[in-house]
Amino acid sequence: MLKRIIHLSIAHRWAVLAIVVVLGGLGVWSFQRLPIDATPDITNVQVQINTEATGYSPLEAEQRVTFPVETAIAGLPGLQYTRSVSRYGLSQVTVVFEDGTDIYFARQQVNERLQGVRSQLPPGLEPQLGPIATGLGEIFMYVVEADEGARKADGTAYTPEDLRTLQDWVIRPQLRNTKGVTEVNTIGGFVRQYHVTPWPERLSALGLTLGDVVEALENNNANLGAGYVERYGEQLLLRSPGQAGSIADLQGIVVANRNGVPIRVADVADVLMGEELRTGAATENGKEIVLGTVFMLVGENSREVAQATAKQLEVASRALPPGVTANPIYDRTELVDRTIKTVETNLVEGALLVVVVLFLLLGNIRAAIITAMVIPLAMLMTITGMVANRVSGNLMSLGALDFGLIVDGAVIIVENCLRRFSEAQHQAGRLLTREERFALAEDATVEVIKPSIF
């Protein structure tokens, strides 16, 4: 079989050469579409289920949230295993599927099971699926900070609360629209909230409870529609705007009536602008800042997404007030570029070293060139396969290539052909004809093809 293939290859050498040219052209085309990354992402196919259980101890979170969720997930198609973490106020279940499972199919299956288990969970708990990202998805980080001496329009200095508000309402929405970005997390600053803090003694004196205040706020903080009125063929829409828009609106909500006198929220509680409770902060050079982390969608090109995020951050920064800046502190592009430079240096130096050794040891210019041509051809064909299988070019997939092994088979075959040519010419005392060289090349190749393949 091998001898026949070699014979046909020599007999139809122009067709073989044409196929090689086509494969080389396909490799060049694929090279322009090869995804570039620093390291390969070997994260398995997984879906995270996060449930905030405020006030629940680790044992309660395990018994009342984690266990029902894990039980509901059991038996999914392609499920490999599950693992979970139960902490104070948090339940996290990680569902791992078999390799090759489509991530969107996996998330759909998990979401369907969660719809059925929600009735078994305590009221108010809502399991949420984590972002479609992996452990290597953190591709870009930036900080939102105020310049030294920067002031707001009213003359006061910027606070961490102001920076967090700008991050949540100006920068983050724009970055979320970047192609390939699945999530933008924020650390630092304070989330602005309206706080209603009742006075227990006033509630007790009026015979009210905290539940009455909560109910009043819920029932009097919404807009309602009342249909429409038709007049002279014109439709007039009716609505009752009751949503609170300021602290004064919240203070004016009626909680109860006592002898015809309305008891308002301001009579039993303080209403003020407050901050969300937090458990951490972000600082830079001893000054509090707001840190944003951009996560890449699974399967995207980290270099392209990081570059697009950097451009989008520049656009978003134009909407910030004077004195506030958003500066990148980590960009995966820099790491990828350094990796590419390392890989390029290794590949070029390795290929040149192999070519020099071939010229020195084979003692034949044409034989050395033919053998050295295996290097670019093998690289181009490999890149075509990588693109077809969505394998990125990184430090692991390209940096460990051994050109000595790549050309080893070609060296053995070409060297044996040269030896047979030399012996035949010495015996005949003349130069060999083209047909004689083809016949000897076929025999010489068949002689060493099996150990070469091995």
C-alpha positions as CSV (number, residue, x, y, z in Angstrom):
1,M,0.0,0.0,0.0
2,L,2.7,2.4,0.9
3,K,4.8,1.6,-2.1
4,R,1.7,2.2,-4.4
5,I,1.1,5.6,-2.8
6,I,4.8,6.5,-3.3
7,H,4.7,5.3,-6.9
8,L,1.5,7.3,-7.7
9,S,3.0,10.4,-6.0
10,I,6.1,10.3,-8.1
11,A,4.1,9.5,-11.3
12,H,1.7,12.3,-10.7
13,R,4.1,14.7,-9.1
14,W,2.5,17.8,-10.6
15,A,-0.8,16.9,-9.1
16,V,0.8,16.4,-5.7
17,L,2.6,19.7,-6.0
18,A,-0.7,21.4,-6.8
19,I,-2.3,19.8,-3.7
20,V,0.6,21.0,-1.6
21,V,0.1,24.6,-3.0
22,V,-3.6,24.4,-2.3
23,L,-3.0,23.2,1.3
24,G,-0.4,25.9,1.8
25,G,-2.9,28.6,0.5
26,L,-5.5,27.2,2.8
27,G,-3.0,27.4,5.7
28,V,-2.3,31.1,4.9
29,W,-6.0,31.8,4.8
30,S,-6.5,30.0,8.1
31,F,-3.6,31.8,9.7
32,Q,-5.4,35.1,9.3
33,R,-8.3,33.7,11.3
34,L,-6.4,31.8,14.0
35,P,-7.5,32.9,17.5
36,I,-4.6,34.1,19.6
37,D,-4.4,33.7,23.3
38,A,-1.8,33.5,26.1
39,T,-2.7,30.1,27.4
40,P,-5.3,27.5,26.5
41,D,-8.6,27.5,28.5
42,I,-9.1,23.9,29.7
43,T,-12.1,24.7,31.9
44,N,-14.7,22.0,31.7
45,V,-18.3,22.7,30.7
46,Q,-20.0,24.1,33.9
47,V,-23.0,26.1,35.0
48,Q,-23.0,27.9,38.4
49,I,-26.2,28.4,40.4
50,N,-25.9,31.3,42.9
51,T,-28.6,31.9,45.5
52,E,-28.5,34.8,48.0
53,A,-30.0,33.6,51.3
54,T,-29.7,36.7,53.6
55,G,-29.5,35.7,57.2
56,Y,-29.1,32.0,56.6
57,S,-26.4,30.2,58.4
58,P,-24.1,27.7,56.4
59,L,-26.1,24.8,57.8
60,E,-29.5,26.4,56.9
61,A,-28.2,27.3,53.4
62,E,-27.1,23.7,52.9
63,Q,-30.4,22.2,54.1
64,R,-32.9,24.6,52.6
65,V,-31.2,25.7,49.4
66,T,-28.2,23.7,48.3
67,F,-29.7,20.3,48.9
68,P,-33.0,20.9,47.0
69,V,-31.1,22.5,44.1
70,E,-28.6,19.6,43.8
71,T,-31.5,17.1,44.0
72,A,-33.4,18.8,41.2
73,I,-30.3,18.9,39.0
74,A,-29.6,15.2,39.3
75,G,-30.2,13.1,36.2
76,L,-29.6,15.9,33.6
77,P,-28.4,14.6,30.2
78,G,-24.6,14.8,30.0
79,L,-24.3,15.6,33.7
80,Q,-20.9,14.5,35.0
81,Y,-21.0,15.7,38.6
82,T,-22.0,18.5,40.9
83,R,-20.3,20.3,43.7
84,S,-21.5,23.0,46.1
85,V,-20.5,25.6,48.7
86,S,-22.8,26.8,51.4
87,R,-21.8,29.9,53.3
88,Y,-23.4,32.5,55.4
89,G,-26.0,34.1,53.2
90,L,-24.9,32.3,50.1
91,S,-25.5,28.9,48.3
92,Q,-23.5,28.1,45.2
93,V,-23.9,24.9,43.2
94,T,-21.6,24.1,40.3
95,V,-23.0,21.7,37.7
96,V,-20.3,20.1,35.5
97,F,-21.2,18.5,32.2
98,E,-19.3,16.1,29.9
99,D,-16.8,17.6,27.6
100,G,-18.3,18.6,24.3
101,T,-21.7,19.6,25.7
102,D,-23.0,22.8,24.3
103,I,-22.9,25.4,27.1
104,Y,-26.2,26.9,26.0
105,F,-27.9,23.5,26.0
106,A,-26.5,22.9,29.5
107,R,-27.8,26.2,30.8
108,Q,-31.2,25.6,29.3
109,Q,-31.5,22.2,31.0
110,V,-30.4,23.6,34.4
111,N,-32.8,26.6,34.1
112,E,-35.7,24.2,33.3
113,R,-35.0,22.2,36.5
114,L,-34.7,25.4,38.6
115,Q,-38.2,26.4,37.5
116,G,-39.5,23.3,39.2
117,V,-37.5,23.6,42.4
118,R,-38.4,27.3,43.1
119,S,-41.6,26.2,44.9
120,Q,-39.5,24.1,47.3
121,L,-37.3,27.0,48.3
122,P,-38.0,29.5,51.1
123,P,-40.0,32.6,49.9
124,G,-37.9,35.4,48.6
125,L,-35.0,33.3,47.4
126,E,-34.3,33.4,43.6
127,P,-31.5,31.1,42.2
128,Q,-29.5,32.8,39.5
129,L,-27.3,31.3,36.8
130,G,-23.7,32.6,36.8
131,P,-22.2,34.4,33.8
132,I,-21.2,32.4,30.7
133,A,-17.5,32.6,31.5
134,T,-14.6,30.5,32.8
135,G,-11.8,30.9,35.3
136,L,-9.7,32.5,32.6
137,G,-12.5,35.0,31.6
138,E,-11.1,38.0,33.5
139,I,-9.5,39.8,30.5
140,F,-9.7,43.5,31.5
141,M,-9.6,45.5,34.7
142,Y,-10.0,49.3,35.1
143,V,-10.4,51.7,38.0
144,V,-12.7,54.7,38.3
145,E,-11.1,57.4,40.4
146,A,-11.2,61.1,41.0
147,D,-8.2,63.3,40.3
148,E,-6.5,65.1,43.1
149,G,-8.5,68.2,44.0
150,A,-11.5,67.3,41.7
151,R,-14.8,68.8,42.7
152,K,-18.4,68.3,41.8
153,A,-20.7,71.0,40.5
154,D,-21.7,71.9,44.1
155,G,-18.0,72.3,45.1
156,T,-17.8,69.2,47.2
157,A,-15.2,66.4,46.7
158,Y,-16.1,63.2,44.9
159,T,-16.9,60.3,47.3
160,P,-16.7,56.6,46.8
161,E,-20.5,56.6,46.5
162,D,-20.3,59.1,43.6
163,L,-17.6,56.9,41.8
164,R,-19.7,53.8,42.2
165,T,-22.8,55.6,40.8
166,L,-20.8,56.7,37.8
167,Q,-19.5,53.1,37.3
168,D,-23.0,51.5,37.6
169,W,-24.9,54.0,35.5
170,V,-22.4,55.4,32.9
171,I,-19.5,53.0,32.3
172,R,-20.8,49.5,33.1
173,P,-23.8,49.6,30.7
174,Q,-21.6,50.6,27.8
175,L,-19.0,47.9,28.4
176,R,-21.8,45.3,28.7
177,N,-22.7,46.1,25.1
178,T,-19.2,45.2,23.8
179,K,-19.1,42.1,21.6
180,G,-17.7,39.2,23.5
181,V,-18.3,40.6,27.0
182,T,-20.6,38.6,29.2
183,E,-20.3,40.4,32.6
184,V,-18.8,43.4,34.3
185,N,-18.2,43.0,38.0
186,T,-17.6,45.9,40.4
187,I,-15.7,46.1,43.6
188,G,-15.5,49.2,45.8
189,G,-17.5,52.3,46.4
190,F,-21.0,52.3,47.9
191,V,-24.3,51.5,46.1
192,R,-26.7,54.4,46.7
193,Q,-30.0,53.5,48.5
194,Y,-33.0,55.1,50.1
195,H,-33.1,54.2,53.8
196,V,-36.3,54.3,55.8
197,T,-35.3,53.9,59.5
198,P,-38.4,53.7,61.8
199,W,-38.5,54.9,65.4
200,P,-39.8,52.0,67.5
201,E,-41.2,54.1,70.3
202,R,-43.3,56.2,67.8
203,L,-44.6,53.1,66.1
204,S,-45.5,51.6,69.5
205,A,-47.2,54.8,70.6
206,L,-49.4,54.8,67.5
207,G,-50.1,51.1,67.6
208,L,-48.2,50.4,64.3
209,T,-45.6,47.8,63.4
210,L,-42.7,47.6,61.0
211,G,-44.9,45.5,58.7
212,D,-47.4,48.4,58.4
213,V,-44.6,50.7,57.2
214,V,-43.3,48.2,54.7
215,E,-46.8,47.5,53.4
216,A,-47.5,51.3,53.0
217,L,-44.3,51.8,51.1
218,E,-45.0,48.9,48.8
219,N,-48.6,49.9,48.1
220,N,-47.9,53.6,47.6
221,N,-44.8,53.4,45.3
222,A,-46.2,52.3,42.0
223,N,-47.8,53.8,38.8
224,L,-51.2,52.4,37.8
225,G,-53.2,52.6,34.6
226,A,-56.9,53.4,34.5
227,G,-57.7,52.7,30.9
228,Y,-58.8,55.6,28.6
229,V,-61.6,58.0,27.9
230,E,-62.8,58.5,24.3
231,R,-63.7,62.1,23.5
232,Y,-64.5,63.4,20.0
233,G,-62.8,60.3,18.5
234,E,-59.7,61.0,20.5
235,Q,-58.4,58.5,23.0
236,L,-57.2,60.1,26.3
237,L,-55.1,57.8,28.4
238,L,-55.6,57.7,32.2
239,R,-52.9,56.9,34.7
240,S,-52.2,57.4,38.3
241,P,-48.5,58.2,38.9
242,G,-47.7,57.2,42.4
243,Q,-44.1,56.1,42.2
244,A,-41.9,57.9,44.6
245,G,-39.2,60.1,43.0
246,S,-37.6,61.7,45.9
247,I,-37.1,61.6,49.7
248,A,-40.0,64.0,50.1
249,D,-42.3,61.6,48.2
250,L,-41.3,58.8,50.5
251,Q,-41.8,60.9,53.6
252,G,-45.4,61.9,52.5
253,I,-46.7,58.3,52.1
254,V,-49.6,57.7,54.5
255,V,-49.1,54.7,56.8
256,A,-52.4,54.9,58.8
257,N,-55.2,57.2,60.0
258,R,-55.9,58.1,63.6
259,N,-59.2,60.0,64.1
260,G,-59.0,61.4,60.6
261,V,-55.4,62.5,61.0
262,P,-53.0,60.8,58.5
263,I,-49.9,59.2,59.9
264,R,-47.2,59.6,57.4
265,V,-43.8,57.9,57.0
266,A,-42.0,61.0,58.2
267,D,-44.0,60.9,61.4
268,V,-42.6,57.5,62.4
269,A,-39.3,57.1,60.6
270,D,-36.3,59.0,59.2
271,V,-36.0,58.9,55.4
272,L,-32.5,59.6,54.1
273,M,-30.1,58.7,51.3
274,G,-27.9,55.9,52.5
275,E,-25.5,53.2,51.3
276,E,-25.6,49.5,50.8
277,L,-23.8,47.3,53.4
278,R,-20.6,45.9,51.9
279,T,-17.9,43.4,53.0
280,G,-14.9,44.7,51.0
281,A,-13.3,47.6,49.3
282,A,-10.8,48.5,46.6
283,T,-7.9,50.9,47.2
284,E,-5.0,52.2,45.2
285,N,-2.0,54.0,46.8
286,G,-4.1,54.3,50.0
287,K,-7.0,55.9,48.3
288,E,-10.4,54.2,47.8
289,I,-11.4,53.6,44.2
290,V,-13.9,51.6,42.2
291,L,-12.5,48.5,40.4
292,G,-14.3,47.0,37.4
293,T,-13.5,43.6,36.0
294,V,-14.6,42.6,32.5
295,F,-15.4,38.9,31.8
296,M,-15.2,37.3,28.4
297,L,-17.9,35.1,26.9
298,V,-16.9,31.5,26.6
299,G,-15.2,30.7,23.3
300,E,-14.4,34.2,22.3
301,N,-10.9,35.5,21.3
302,S,-9.5,37.2,24.5
303,R,-7.2,39.4,22.5
304,E,-9.9,40.8,20.3
305,V,-12.4,41.2,23.2
306,A,-9.8,43.0,25.3
307,Q,-8.9,45.4,22.5
308,A,-12.6,46.1,21.9
309,T,-13.2,46.7,25.6
310,A,-10.3,49.1,25.8
311,K,-11.8,51.1,22.9
312,Q,-15.2,51.1,24.5
313,L,-13.8,52.3,27.8
314,E,-12.3,55.3,26.0
315,V,-15.7,56.1,24.6
316,A,-17.5,55.6,27.9
317,S,-14.9,57.9,29.7
318,R,-16.0,60.8,27.6
319,A,-19.3,60.8,29.4
320,L,-17.7,61.2,32.8
321,P,-17.7,64.6,34.6
322,P,-14.5,66.6,34.7
323,G,-12.0,65.3,37.2
324,V,-13.1,61.7,37.1
325,T,-11.2,59.2,34.9
326,A,-11.5,55.4,34.1
327,N,-8.0,54.0,33.6
328,P,-7.2,50.4,32.6
329,I,-4.8,48.5,35.0
330,Y,-4.9,45.1,33.4
331,D,-5.3,44.3,29.7
332,R,-5.0,40.7,28.4
333,T,-3.8,42.1,25.1
334,E,-0.4,42.9,26.7
335,L,0.0,39.4,28.0
336,V,-1.1,37.9,24.6
337,D,1.3,40.2,22.7
338,R,4.2,39.1,24.9
339,T,3.3,35.5,24.5
340,I,3.1,35.9,20.7
341,K,6.5,37.5,20.7
342,T,8.0,34.6,22.7
343,V,6.4,32.1,20.4
344,E,7.6,33.9,17.3
345,T,11.1,34.0,18.6
346,N,11.1,30.3,19.5
347,L,9.6,29.3,16.1
348,V,12.0,31.4,14.0
349,E,15.1,30.5,15.9
350,G,14.1,26.8,16.0
351,A,13.4,26.7,12.2
352,L,16.6,28.5,11.3
353,L,18.7,26.2,13.5
354,V,17.2,23.1,11.9
355,V,17.8,24.5,8.4
356,V,21.4,25.3,9.2
357,V,22.0,21.8,10.6
358,L,20.5,20.3,7.4
359,F,22.7,22.3,5.2
360,L,25.8,21.3,7.2
361,L,25.1,17.6,7.5
362,L,23.3,16.7,4.3
363,G,25.9,18.3,2.1
364,N,23.4,19.0,-0.6
365,I,21.7,22.3,-1.1
366,R,18.6,21.0,-2.9
367,A,18.1,18.2,-0.4
368,A,18.4,20.6,2.5
369,I,15.9,23.0,0.9
370,I,13.4,20.2,0.2
371,T,13.7,19.0,3.8
372,A,13.4,22.5,5.2
373,M,10.2,23.1,3.2
374,V,8.5,20.6,5.5
375,I,8.6,23.1,8.3
376,P,6.3,25.8,6.8
377,L,4.0,23.3,5.2
378,A,3.6,21.4,8.4
379,M,2.9,24.7,10.2
380,L,0.3,25.8,7.7
381,M,-1.5,22.5,7.7
382,T,-1.5,22.5,11.5
383,I,-2.9,26.0,11.7
384,T,-5.7,24.9,9.3
385,G,-6.6,22.0,11.7
386,M,-6.5,24.4,14.7
387,V,-8.9,26.8,13.1
388,A,-11.2,24.0,12.1
389,N,-11.3,22.7,15.7
390,R,-11.3,26.2,17.3
391,V,-8.0,25.7,19.0
392,S,-6.2,28.9,19.8
393,G,-2.6,29.7,19.0
394,N,-1.0,30.1,22.4
395,L,2.1,29.3,24.4
396,M,1.2,25.7,24.8
397,S,-0.1,24.8,21.4
398,L,2.7,26.6,19.4
399,G,5.5,27.3,21.8
400,A,6.3,23.6,22.3
401,L,6.7,22.7,18.6
402,D,9.8,20.7,17.9
403,F,11.0,21.3,14.4
404,G,13.6,18.6,14.8
405,L,10.8,16.0,15.2
406,I,8.8,17.6,12.3
407,V,11.6,17.2,9.8
408,D,12.9,13.9,11.2
409,G,11.0,11.7,8.8
410,A,11.9,13.9,5.8
411,V,15.6,13.8,6.8
412,I,15.6,10.1,7.0
413,I,14.0,9.7,3.5
414,V,16.0,12.4,1.7
415,E,19.3,11.1,3.3
416,N,18.6,7.6,2.1
417,C,17.8,8.8,-1.4
418,L,21.1,10.7,-1.6
419,R,22.9,7.6,-0.4
420,R,21.3,5.3,-3.0
421,F,22.0,7.9,-5.7
422,S,25.6,8.2,-4.7
423,E,26.1,4.4,-4.7
424,A,24.4,3.9,-8.1
425,Q,26.4,6.7,-9.7
426,H,29.6,5.3,-8.4
427,Q,28.8,1.9,-9.8
428,A,27.6,3.2,-13.1
429,G,30.4,5.7,-13.4
430,R,28.1,8.3,-14.8
431,L,25.2,10.6,-13.8
432,L,21.8,8.9,-13.5
433,T,18.9,9.6,-15.8
434,R,15.7,11.1,-14.5
435,E,13.8,7.8,-14.8
436,E,16.7,6.0,-12.9
437,R,16.5,8.6,-10.1
438,F,12.8,8.3,-9.8
439,A,13.0,4.5,-9.5
440,L,15.8,4.7,-6.9
441,A,13.9,7.3,-5.0
442,E,10.9,5.1,-4.9
443,D,12.9,2.1,-3.6
444,A,14.9,4.2,-1.1
445,T,11.7,5.7,0.3
446,V,10.0,2.3,0.6
447,E,13.1,1.0,2.4
448,V,12.8,3.5,5.3
449,I,9.2,4.6,5.2
450,K,8.0,2.2,8.0
451,P,10.7,3.1,10.5
452,S,10.1,6.8,9.6
453,I,6.4,6.5,10.3
454,F,7.1,4.6,13.5
